């Protein structure tokens, strides 16, 4: 199959590599052209614009940072919708607003192009191994048609409903992700401030049934006081914004999320000023500092 992939950062590059390994003819585009060079060396072809990419493939995957980036590569004069042929399919794997997904779906449909929102759960390791969990919204027949190629990227794929459903599911999952680490950070701050020996405390905490597998990895970050960006705080902060925006639209109260947003906002300001890029689990350090124990 002729496949296009737009956005080849940490996640996109690994997904595009899997498509190459599955012997698809892959064309890639990234606004930062140098990111695409390793994929070109691996056999991918490079497109000069998103429009050029869309004109030469049957299916366009995208994995970009935010709503603004998605709108740019899809809607601008040199974007996907300007080049995509009738009968093509767009599969957007970005974490964006459900409203943006629905807008893209309608615009694509008006041009005879199918569109799925298909954000993923998992980090770079899962992307590299094809072990992502994929949440899909859009027409079910389009989903069924795309299942074989989605299976190259993920170990589990779930159809959630019409356009925007996949994006909504991802925001719900990331609510749990963000709140889970905020809860972990508060528990660690409490235990250390109360005088528990930090190393032993973290070791025992990791062995309890209430700590999830994803939280256990973050405990290791806390133990070393090193937070390499598996999932950067700037992206978690962006996702918190989408979550809160969607909750306001639907009049859903989310008081715990609101508190976590404030902690993430403070750390986002600090990292922006320091030009650093740490994992979202760095809120453990933030809460320890607020408690006066770090």
Helices and strands as residue ranges (DSSP letters): E 2-6, H 10-21, E 25-29, G 33-36, H 37-41, E 45-46, H 50-55, E 59-62, H 67-75, H 80-83, E 89-92, H 98-109, E 114-117, E 120-121, H 124-129, E 132-137, H 140-153, E 154-161, H 165-193, H 198-206, H 213-224, H 233-250, H 255-274, G 280-282, H 283-290
